[in-house]
Each structure stands twice: as structure tokens, then as C-alpha cells.
Amino acid sequence: MSKRRVGARESNTIAYVVLTVGSVVMIFPFAWQLIMSLGTNADVISVPPSFWPSEFKPENYLNVFDRVPFLSQFWVSVGITVIRTVGQLVLCSMAGYAFARMYFPFKGVVLALILAILMVPPQVYLLPQYQIIQGLGWLNTVIGIAAPGIFSAFGTFMMRQFFMGLPPELEEAARLDGANQFQIFWKIMLPLAKPGLSALAIITVLWSWNDLLWPLIVATSAESMPLSAGIATLTSGRTITDYPMLLAAAMMAMAPVLILFLIMQRRVIDGVAFSGLK
């Protein structure tokens, strides 16, 4: 027994060391970005790299507001994220429940077609999506940027896996009480799917907030761009890039979703684990 305990302690020590090293490696770029956002341009581009600024310049954060309409772009990002998140929660939960619990012709074929979307690079859809948005007159609008992301094949599959993990006896009991299909979904199954909905919500928020390529194509004016696209324009058309200001802008842009993820990370892990996704 003593040898087993010693072996278990050694294995735990090795695991802690590996996890600590991995955590340091992952946190280091974020810490360096935070520190260098308060430095000078020479500190950022110095060779060998500098890990501490020679001069602290907190005004780098204020300069961001002079170079880009940060507040306007922030609210554009919020609008896009809210529309996409609400859309995916509604549509993906309904579609996932239908594929998991309902029976209709060609259900397997339709599900296979939806999952096939995951195998196609999103760049393939850019031209037809742009033509549709242009035809609707939605260029340089929040709805035009958000519209292609209100449905997700991944979200549908994730919610399907979650609903398949719920006991079917709940539906049978509800039918005996006279509930119809929609009442079963809305009052019985959907409240039980809160962990899966939370995981889908935070994944959608992170994806929508960081989306770059599509907003750059649809939005051409600075005021109609989200933060991801607005920050990208700070490096275009300039001979000298102000890297500390760019790092400061990136820090302010990632702060809301970072805080949200820290608050809801347990729900994300529980939802993904329960749905059976690896």
C-alpha cells in the first residue's frame, strides 16, 4: 500500500508540473500583450525581445479612441453577437430536438446534409452570401453581418446529442398528461437543456465576437464595422504601425468575452461533456 501511495504521489506531482508548465506557456502571450500595451513602439519591436517596457504609457489606451470609433464598433459587435447567439439558441435547439426526438421522412438524409456543411470551408460561401446580402440592401448594417451566422450545423449537432441524452420517459409522461409536441419541447425538454444551451451560447459569443473575414467584406465604413474588423484596419495603409496602441485595442476588445467566459466556463464544460462531444 505504501508503494502504491508513493507511486500515486509521484504521478500527481508529474501531472501538476506538466499542467503548471502548460499554463505558463498559455498565459505568457496574454501577459506579454498586457505589459507591452503600456510600453513604447521600440519596446515591442526590439531585438532581442523586451519583456518589460522602458517607459510606461497608459495613454496608449486613450489613443485607441482617437484612431477608431471604438464605442460605435463595440456596440456593433454587441449587436452582431446578440443576434447570432439568440438565433442559434432558438433555431439550433429546435432543430436539434427534431432530429433527436421526432420522426419524419428522410431525417437521416437531412441530418447528413447539415453535417456535411461542417466539411466545407466557410470561404466557399462568401460570394453567394455577399450577393444575397447585397440584394437585400443589408451592406454596412448589423443585420447584414449577423444574418449568415444565426444558424449553425455544429450547434444543431450539439443540441441533438444533448437531447438524445435525456430520458425518453419524460416525454412519455408528458404525453400521458395531454401535452402536445411543442409543449413537451418548450416546458419539459428545453429547461433540462440549460447546460447545453449555455455551452452553445458561449461558443457562439466567442465565435461571433472574433469573426473577422465576413465583417471586412460586408462592412466598408468604420462606424459599421465590429471591433475585430476595426482593429484590423489599424495596420492597413500605414508605414509605421503603433504596436502598443494595437495591443491596447486588442486588450479592450477581448476583455468583455474573457470576463464572460470566466463566469460561465463551468457551464461550458458541463454542457459539452454532457452532450457527448469530445
MOFENZI-V943637 format. One record per residue. N is the residue number from 1. RES is the residue in three letters. OMEGA is omega as a letter, one per 20 degrees, with the letter a starting at -180 (* if undefined). D_FIRST is the distance of its C-alpha to the first C-alpha in whole Angstrom. Layout:
BEGIN
N_RES_OMEGA_D_FIRST + N_RES_OMEGA_D_FIRST
END
This chain:
BEGIN
1_MET_a_0 + 2_SER_r_4 + 3_LYS_r_5 + 4_ARG_r_5 + 5_ARG_r_6 + 6_VAL_r_9 + 7_GLY_r_10 + 8_ALA_r_10 + 9_ARG_r_12 + 10_GLU_r_14 + 11_SER_r_15 + 12_ASN_r_16 + 13_THR_r_18 + 14_ILE_r_20 + 15_ALA_r_21 + 16_TYR_r_22 + 17_VAL_a_24 + 18_VAL_r_26 + 19_LEU_r_27 + 20_THR_r_28 + 21_VAL_r_30 + 22_GLY_r_31 + 23_SER_r_32 + 24_VAL_r_34 + 25_VAL_a_36 + 26_MET_a_37 + 27_ILE_a_38 + 28_PHE_r_40 + 29_PRO_r_43 + 30_PHE_r_44 + 31_ALA_r_44 + 32_TRP_r_46 + 33_GLN_r_48 + 34_LEU_a_48 + 35_ILE_a_49 + 36_MET_r_52 + 37_SER_r_53 + 38_LEU_a_55 + 39_GLY_r_56 + 40_THR_a_59 + 41_ASN_r_60 + 42_ALA_r_59 + 43_ASP_a_56 + 44_VAL_a_55 + 45_ILE_a_57 + 46_SER_r_56 + 47_VAL_i_55 + 48_PRO_a_52 + 49_PRO_r_51 + 50_SER_a_51 + 51_PHE_r_48 + 52_TRP_a_50 + 53_PRO_r_53 + 54_SER_a_56 + 55_GLU_r_58 + 56_PHE_a_57 + 57_LYS_r_59 + 58_PRO_r_58 + 59_GLU_r_61 + 60_ASN_r_60 + 61_TYR_r_59 + 62_LEU_a_62 + 63_ASN_r_64 + 64_VAL_a_62 + 65_PHE_r_64 + 66_ASP_a_67 + 67_ARG_a_66 + 68_VAL_r_65 + 69_PRO_a_66 + 70_PHE_a_62 + 71_LEU_r_63 + 72_SER_r_65 + 73_GLN_r_62 + 74_PHE_a_59 + 75_TRP_r_61 + 76_VAL_r_62 + 77_SER_r_58 + 78_VAL_r_57 + 79_GLY_r_60 + 80_ILE_a_58 + 81_THR_a_55 + 82_VAL_a_56 + 83_ILE_a_58 + 84_ARG_a_56 + 85_THR_r_53 + 86_VAL_r_55 + 87_GLY_a_56 + 88_GLN_r_53 + 89_LEU_a_51 + 90_VAL_a_54 + 91_LEU_a_55 + 92_CYS_r_51 + 93_SER_r_50 + 94_MET_r_53 + 95_ALA_r_53 + 96_GLY_r_49 + 97_TYR_r_50 + 98_ALA_a_53 + 99_PHE_a_51 + 100_ALA_a_48 + 101_ARG_a_50 + 102_MET_a_53 + 103_TYR_r_55 + 104_PHE_a_58 + 105_PRO_r_60 + 106_PHE_r_58 + 107_LYS_r_55 + 108_GLY_r_53 + 109_VAL_r_56 + 110_VAL_r_56 + 111_LEU_r_53 + 112_ALA_r_52 + 113_LEU_r_55 + 114_ILE_r_54 + 115_LEU_r_50 + 116_ALA_r_53 + 117_ILE_a_54 + 118_LEU_a_50 + 119_MET_a_51 + 120_VAL_r_54 + 121_PRO_a_55 + 122_PRO_r_56 + 123_GLN_a_59 + 124_VAL_a_60 + 125_TYR_a_61 + 126_LEU_a_63 + 127_LEU_r_66 + 128_PRO_r_67 + 129_GLN_r_65 + 130_TYR_r_67 + 131_GLN_r_70 + 132_ILE_a_69 + 133_ILE_r_69 + 134_GLN_r_72 + 135_GLY_r_74 + 136_LEU_a_73 + 137_GLY_a_74 + 138_TRP_r_70 + 139_LEU_a_70 + 140_ASN_r_69 + 141_THR_r_68 + 142_VAL_a_64 + 143_ILE_r_65 + 144_GLY_r_65 + 145_ILE_a_62 + 146_ALA_a_60 + 147_ALA_a_62 + 148_PRO_a_60 + 149_GLY_a_56 + 150_ILE_r_57 + 151_PHE_a_55 + 152_SER_r_52 + 153_ALA_r_51 + 154_PHE_r_47 + 155_GLY_r_48 + 156_THR_r_49 + 157_PHE_a_46 + 158_MET_r_44 + 159_MET_r_45 + 160_ARG_r_46 + 161_GLN_a_42 + 162_PHE_a_41 + 163_PHE_r_44 + 164_MET_r_43 + 165_GLY_r_39 + 166_LEU_a_41 + 167_PRO_r_41 + 168_PRO_r_45 + 169_GLU_r_45 + 170_LEU_r_46 + 171_GLU_a_49 + 172_GLU_r_50 + 173_ALA_r_50 + 174_ALA_r_52 + 175_ARG_r_55 + 176_LEU_r_55 + 177_ASP_r_56 + 178_GLY_r_59 + 179_ALA_r_57 + 180_ASN_a_59 + 181_GLN_a_57 + 182_PHE_r_57 + 183_GLN_r_56 + 184_ILE_r_53 + 185_PHE_a_52 + 186_TRP_a_53 + 187_LYS_a_52 + 188_ILE_a_49 + 189_MET_a_48 + 190_LEU_r_48 + 191_PRO_r_47 + 192_LEU_a_44 + 193_ALA_a_44 + 194_LYS_r_44 + 195_PRO_r_40 + 196_GLY_r_42 + 197_LEU_r_45 + 198_SER_r_43 + 199_ALA_r_42 + 200_LEU_a_45 + 201_ALA_a_47 + 202_ILE_r_45 + 203_ILE_r_45 + 204_THR_r_49 + 205_VAL_a_49 + 206_LEU_a_47 + 207_TRP_a_49 + 208_SER_a_53 + 209_TRP_a_52 + 210_ASN_a_52 + 211_ASP_a_54 + 212_LEU_a_57 + 213_LEU_a_59 + 214_TRP_r_60 + 215_PRO_r_61 + 216_LEU_a_63 + 217_ILE_a_65 + 218_VAL_a_66 + 219_ALA_r_67 + 220_THR_r_69 + 221_SER_a_70 + 222_ALA_a_68 + 223_GLU_a_68 + 224_SER_a_67 + 225_MET_r_64 + 226_PRO_a_60 + 227_LEU_a_58 + 228_SER_r_56 + 229_ALA_a_60 + 230_GLY_r_62 + 231_ILE_r_59 + 232_ALA_a_60 + 233_THR_r_63 + 234_LEU_a_63 + 235_THR_a_62 + 236_SER_r_65 + 237_GLY_a_69 + 238_ARG_r_68 + 239_THR_r_68 + 240_ILE_r_66 + 241_THR_r_63 + 242_ASP_a_62 + 243_TYR_r_58 + 244_PRO_r_57 + 245_MET_r_59 + 246_LEU_r_57 + 247_LEU_r_54 + 248_ALA_r_55 + 249_ALA_r_56 + 250_ALA_r_53 + 251_MET_r_51 + 252_MET_a_53 + 253_ALA_a_53 + 254_MET_a_49 + 255_ALA_a_49 + 256_PRO_a_50 + 257_VAL_r_47 + 258_LEU_r_45 + 259_ILE_r_45 + 260_LEU_a_45 + 261_PHE_r_42 + 262_LEU_a_40 + 263_ILE_a_41 + 264_MET_a_40 + 265_GLN_r_37 + 266_ARG_r_35 + 267_ARG_r_38 + 268_VAL_a_38 + 269_ILE_r_35 + 270_ASP_a_34 + 271_GLY_r_38 + 272_VAL_r_37 + 273_ALA_a_33 + 274_PHE_a_35 + 275_SER_r_38 + 276_GLY_r_36 + 277_LEU_r_37 + 278_LYS_*_35
END
